[in-house]
Amino acid sequence: MRFIKFLFLFLLAGLPALSQAQQRPRPAATQPAVPPKGQRIELLPGTERLVGGTFNGVEIRKLIGNVSFKQGTTLLYCDSAYQYLEKNALEAFSNVRIIQNDTITITGDHATYDGDTRKARMTGNVVMRDPRMTLTTTVLDYDLNKNLAYYSTGGHLVDPENTLDSQFGYYNTTSKVFSFKRNVKLITKENTIDTDTLQYNTVSKIAYFFGPTRITGKQGNLYAENGTYNTITKVSNFQRNAKIETPNYLLGGDKLVYDEVRQYGVATGHVSMTSKKDNIVLRGDVGKYWRGLGRTKVYGSSPVMRNISDNDTLYLSADTLVSVEGRPPKNAAGVLYAYPRVKIFRKDLQGRCDSLTYDRGDSIIYLNKRPVLWSDQNQLTADSMEIRQRRKKIDQMRLYANSFIIGQDTILNYNQVKGRNMVAYFVDNKIKKVDVLGNAESLYYALEGDTAVTGLNKAVSANMALRFADNKLQTISFLTNPDASFIPPHELKPEDEKLKGFTWRATERPTRRAVLGKHFPLPAKAKAKPKAKPKTKAKTAVKTKSKAAPKAKTPPAKVAPKPAAPPASKPKVAAPRAVR
């Protein structure tokens, strides 16, 4: 009795909780998401034969002869088909043709089509056409919702102007843009384009590149790693390592715009122009190229020319460099113009002038407007100069009007020679002889032991001949009407120490760094060779006797016994004589 009463009270106390539990909604069972159902595929009238039934547990209809389907604006035709009624899908065989919006037509041997996802796959002799192009491939997938067709087994596209082949391709039938990847080759009427990734707009006929790309054509080759090419206007807009290559020249930069019709290109950023024939390289910030004229102009940040010949390098910089291609038979090599503020650097020659012309055909460099050259401790100046080369080495320097040579001796005195015109002869890029032609004057310090001045030689003559050894003056020969004097040290006056027109311009002498600027790196320094380890067993040394080189004595002035006739206003220079 007591137990029954206790059970009654327990049930009475639990009634509210039980009531609440009954009122709580049960959690809904998780159900898989149902894929959206597409519009039902409709079988159009005209099919010759229809067989229905269940095959392998799937309900299908076999349709044979003049089969046609419709879903929205999409039509499908074939010789025979399987229609899967439960899946809203079909499989078509033989002479399959899909038409969308009366603009896109795809034909092939076999197709599958899912009416819910609106995705089709066409295989066997696939051809896709729209009013602007025709695409052929072996397998084509087409998403009608996204209007995107794509292939991965190689495709061939043809439009009225171009043909294109690639391994992979995507075509947006709305934007009319093709995307191609791997082994892409676009052939236009004038060029062949090879790249790895390309987009092509079939409306604008513009190709977009996204990888290493080479355009090969009759006018030359172009290369870049990013950019565009308009197949109608023939204008290229390349970026990243862009280059134009012709049989004779290579022009490149960070960015390059080239118009094939006008044969005109502009390169910017790290511009480089290379002449293949004579190993000349121009570098600057901006380069312009006129192919029809054979003319290249480089400027920006003091562009630099580099010419490597016979293991020696000539660097030349200016505000503007202009290269003109050669025109056979007159000059097959071409001409280089530099202006203004020209600087020259070679390990054995440095110089400055306002403008310069380098005729690469006969290897002559013309320097104009206050030119100055330095060779070792010698400074050469004149109103204009020529540097003549033979076998890629300096052969002569010709100085015209107000010619002046200054050289410092071992104790920094200035030896000087001046005249109307001069011709300096070189052997192995070192001065060996100088002919002074007209109004010659010289001032030369006599030294004792290269440490003390013993006097000053001054001379005036119509013509002089100076001979050098190791770029140092050794003898002076007065050839016509000489007048020489010797001034001892205690009689020297300041006005005796300089010829009229003397100007020492050593502070203007350009360094390698000043000429190369940012366009060329400085040459790497050669590493010192490790010292050989001494051998454990000493061998008997062979005794030799060496004679110390005699100290240089004051070169005597030589007076020619028979003075020569004075030179004409424009001197005729004799061929260089060999120095023994």
SULMOSUL-V102334 format. One record per residue. OMEGA is omega in whole degrees, -180 to 180 (NA if undefined). Layout:
BEGIN
OMEGA ; OMEGA
END
This chain:
BEGIN
179 ; -178 ; 179 ; 179 ; -179 ; 179 ; 178 ; -180 ; -180 ; 178 ; 179 ; 180 ; -177 ; -179 ; 180 ; -179 ; 179 ; 179 ; 180 ; 180 ; 180 ; -179 ; -179 ; 177 ; 177 ; 179 ; -178 ; 179 ; 180 ; -179 ; 180 ; 180 ; -179 ; 179 ; -179 ; 179 ; 177 ; 177 ; -176 ; 176 ; -175 ; 175 ; -178 ; 179 ; 176 ; 180 ; -175 ; -174 ; -178 ; 177 ; 180 ; 178 ; 179 ; -179 ; -177 ; 176 ; -178 ; -179 ; -179 ; 171 ; 175 ; -177 ; -175 ; 174 ; 176 ; -178 ; 177 ; 179 ; 178 ; 171 ; -176 ; 180 ; -178 ; 178 ; 178 ; 179 ; 177 ; 177 ; 179 ; -176 ; 166 ; 176 ; 180 ; -172 ; -178 ; -175 ; -174 ; -177 ; 179 ; 176 ; -174 ; -176 ; 169 ; 178 ; -179 ; -180 ; 177 ; 179 ; 179 ; 175 ; 179 ; -179 ; -178 ; 178 ; 178 ; 179 ; 179 ; -178 ; -174 ; -180 ; 168 ; -177 ; 177 ; -177 ; 178 ; 180 ; -178 ; 177 ; -179 ; 172 ; -179 ; 180 ; 177 ; 177 ; -176 ; 175 ; 177 ; -177 ; 163 ; -174 ; -173 ; -174 ; 174 ; -179 ; 175 ; 179 ; 179 ; 179 ; -180 ; 173 ; -176 ; 177 ; -176 ; 176 ; -179 ; -177 ; -176 ; 175 ; -178 ; 179 ; -179 ; -178 ; -180 ; -178 ; -180 ; -177 ; 179 ; 169 ; -174 ; -176 ; -168 ; 169 ; -177 ; 177 ; 177 ; 177 ; 179 ; 178 ; 178 ; -179 ; 176 ; -175 ; 176 ; 180 ; -179 ; -179 ; 175 ; 172 ; -177 ; 178 ; 174 ; 177 ; -178 ; 177 ; 177 ; -179 ; 175 ; -179 ; -176 ; -170 ; 170 ; -176 ; 177 ; -179 ; 180 ; 180 ; -175 ; 169 ; -177 ; 179 ; -176 ; 177 ; -178 ; -178 ; 179 ; 177 ; -180 ; -176 ; -179 ; 179 ; 179 ; -173 ; 177 ; 175 ; -179 ; -178 ; -180 ; -177 ; -178 ; -178 ; 174 ; 179 ; 174 ; -180 ; 175 ; 176 ; -178 ; 175 ; 179 ; -176 ; 178 ; -178 ; -179 ; 178 ; 177 ; 175 ; -173 ; 177 ; 177 ; 177 ; -179 ; -177 ; 167 ; -179 ; 175 ; 179 ; -176 ; -171 ; 174 ; -179 ; -178 ; 178 ; 177 ; 178 ; -177 ; 173 ; -177 ; 180 ; -177 ; -179 ; 179 ; -176 ; -176 ; -180 ; 177 ; 177 ; 179 ; 177 ; 179 ; -178 ; 179 ; 176 ; -177 ; 173 ; -174 ; -175 ; -173 ; 173 ; 177 ; -180 ; 173 ; 178 ; 179 ; -179 ; -179 ; 177 ; 176 ; -174 ; 175 ; -174 ; -179 ; 179 ; -175 ; -171 ; 177 ; 179 ; -179 ; 179 ; -179 ; 178 ; 177 ; -180 ; -173 ; 170 ; 174 ; 178 ; -180 ; 178 ; 175 ; 178 ; 176 ; -175 ; 175 ; 175 ; -179 ; 180 ; 177 ; 177 ; -178 ; 174 ; 179 ; 178 ; 179 ; -179 ; -179 ; 178 ; -180 ; -1 ; -174 ; -180 ; -177 ; -174 ; 180 ; -176 ; 175 ; 176 ; 178 ; -179 ; -34 ; 178 ; -179 ; 175 ; -178 ; 174 ; 167 ; -172 ; 179 ; -178 ; 175 ; -178 ; 177 ; 170 ; -179 ; 178 ; -174 ; 174 ; -180 ; 178 ; -174 ; 178 ; 179 ; 174 ; 177 ; 176 ; 179 ; 180 ; -176 ; 177 ; 177 ; 179 ; 176 ; 178 ; 176 ; 174 ; -173 ; -179 ; -177 ; 177 ; -179 ; 177 ; 177 ; 176 ; 175 ; -176 ; 170 ; 171 ; -178 ; -177 ; 175 ; -179 ; 174 ; 175 ; 178 ; 180 ; -180 ; 165 ; 179 ; -177 ; -176 ; 174 ; 178 ; -179 ; -175 ; 174 ; 177 ; 177 ; 178 ; 176 ; -173 ; 179 ; 170 ; 169 ; -177 ; 171 ; -169 ; 174 ; 178 ; 179 ; -180 ; 179 ; 178 ; 171 ; 178 ; -179 ; -176 ; 171 ; -176 ; 176 ; 177 ; 180 ; 176 ; -177 ; 175 ; 173 ; 177 ; -171 ; 176 ; 176 ; -176 ; 174 ; 178 ; 177 ; -173 ; -180 ; 173 ; -177 ; 174 ; 179 ; 179 ; -177 ; -176 ; 179 ; 177 ; 178 ; -178 ; 176 ; 175 ; -177 ; 174 ; -180 ; 176 ; 179 ; 177 ; 173 ; -179 ; 178 ; -175 ; 171 ; -176 ; 178 ; 178 ; -179 ; -180 ; -179 ; 174 ; 177 ; 178 ; -168 ; -173 ; 175 ; -177 ; 173 ; -173 ; 177 ; 178 ; -178 ; 179 ; -175 ; -175 ; 179 ; -178 ; 176 ; -180 ; -179 ; 178 ; -169 ; -179 ; 174 ; 179 ; -178 ; -180 ; 174 ; 178 ; -171 ; -176 ; -179 ; 179 ; -176 ; -175 ; 175 ; 178 ; -178 ; -178 ; -179 ; -177 ; -180 ; -179 ; -170 ; 178 ; 176 ; 176 ; 179 ; 179 ; 179 ; 180 ; 179 ; 179 ; 179 ; 179 ; -179 ; 180 ; 179 ; 180 ; 179 ; -177 ; -179 ; -180 ; 177 ; -179 ; -177 ; 177 ; -178 ; 177 ; 177 ; 178 ; 178 ; 177 ; 179 ; 180 ; 179 ; -179 ; 177 ; 180 ; -178 ; 180 ; 176 ; -180 ; 179 ; -180 ; -178 ; -178 ; 179 ; 179 ; 178 ; 179 ; -178 ; 176 ; -178 ; 176 ; -168 ; 171 ; -173 ; 178 ; 179 ; -177 ; 179 ; -180 ; 179 ; 179 ; NA
END
